Amino acid sequence: MRLTDNESRVRFTEAPVARLAVVAQDGSPRIVPITFAAAGPDARDVFVSAVDAKPKSTTALARLARIAREPRVSLLADGYAADWSQLWWVRADALAEVITVGPEWESAIAMLRLKYAQYRAEPPTGAVIRFVVGRWSGWAASERSTSSGA
């Protein structure tokens, strides 16, 4: 069944991880898993992610340069289960921007720390990516009920 924008938003927000799709310089797609959080209670369609302390060869990640060059991205969250009646996916098509300092950066880190215990222990110190969703798409094999009504 097709999900409404609100049902998509709820499932996406509750997902533990998403996949970020960006466009490489040659026009080919690149996809990477990310942690993310809603940007705040009043930021209905705004989400954030950060370059964190997990081992990387550099904090100047290619995805940051790709976003600077082409800010149109897609985010995908999904739920897989052996019971295929529980399958679902949500895609958020968004505009992304990289933030490295200031109040928006600090707020993003606070939201990520609320969602992830690992970030409470070791907060991200790298760049933040802010996503403003312009379009939701979603599908679920069956309806589910949540406390938020989706």
N, C-alpha and C positions, 0 to 999 in steps of 0.2 A: 504494500500500500504506500502511496505517496504521502510524505510527511508535510504538514503545514510548516510555515516559517517558524512559528513558535515551538512546535514539536522538534524541529531540526535544531533550533537554538538550544533547547533544554538538553537534548541528547549530546550535542557537541560540547556544551559547557561542562557537563558531568564526565566526559571522557577523560581518561588519565593521560593520553597522548594523542597527537594528530600527526599527519604527514604534511609537510610543506612542499608544494610544487612551485618551482621558479623556472625562469627561462635562461638558459645559458647564452653566451654571446653568439654562438652559431645558430641559435634558434631552437636547439633541442631542449627537451624537458629534463629537469633535475629534481629529484624528490628525496627528502630526508625526514626522519622522525624528529618531532620536537615535543617538549613540554610547553604548556601554555596555560594561561588563566584569563578569565574575564578581567577587563581593565578596571572594573569597579561596579558597584550596584546600579549606578545611573548610566553606565556605558553599555547599553543593551547589545549593540553589535560591534563592540570594540574588544579586541583580545590582544594579549602581549605574550612574548616569549623572550628568552634571554640567552646570551652566550654564557654558559656556566663553566664550572671548574672541572667537568669531566675531561679526561685526557684528550688533547687535540694537538696537532702539530703547530697550530697557530690560533690566535683569537681573531685574526683578520680573515674570517671565514669567507669562502667564495660566495656563499648565499647572500652575505651583506653587500658585496659588490654587485651581484646580480640584481638585488632589490633596488639598489641605487640607480642602476641602468634601466631596469624594467620593473616598476612597482606593482604591476598586476600579478597576483599570485592566487593559488588555490590551496585551501587547507582541507584535509579529509580525515574524519574520525569515523571509526566503525566498531561494531561489536560482532565478534565471531563466536559461535558456539557449535558444538557437535550436533545439537538440536537445531536444525536449520530454521525452525519456526521462530527462533530468537535472533536471527540475523538482522542487521541494520547498518546503514551508512548515512553520513551527512557530509556534504561538501559546502564549504563557505568560500565563495569567490570574493576576493578582497583587494584593497589597495594597501600596500605595506610601506612603512618608513622606518628607518634606523634612527634610534635615539641613543646618545652616548652620555648625556649629562642632564641635570636639571630636575625640576619637580615631576615631570612625566616619567623620567627614568626611575626616580625614587618610588613613585606610586606603583609603577609596574613591578618593581622588585618586591614591594610589600604585598601585592596581590599574588605573586608567585610563591612567596613564603607562606601565605595563608593556605594555598592549595597543596604544597609539597613539603613534607617533613624534612626531606633532604636539604631543601633550601633554607629551612629554619636553622639547621645545623651549619650549613655552609652557603650563605647567600651568593647569588651570581654577582660578578663584578664587571662582566663584559657588557657589550652593547645590548640594547633591548630592541626588539622588532615589534612595532605596533601595527595591528591589522584592523582595518575598518571594513567590515563586511558589507558588500553591496547586493549580494544575492545568495540566497540559501537554496539548496537542493537536498532532498533526503528521501530515503526509502526504508521501510521496515517490513519484514515478513509478516508480522502481526502487531496488533496494538499492545501497548503496555500501559499500566497506570503508574503514575509517580505522585509523590506528594505535591508536585508543582502542577499537576493536572495534564501533563503531556502523555 
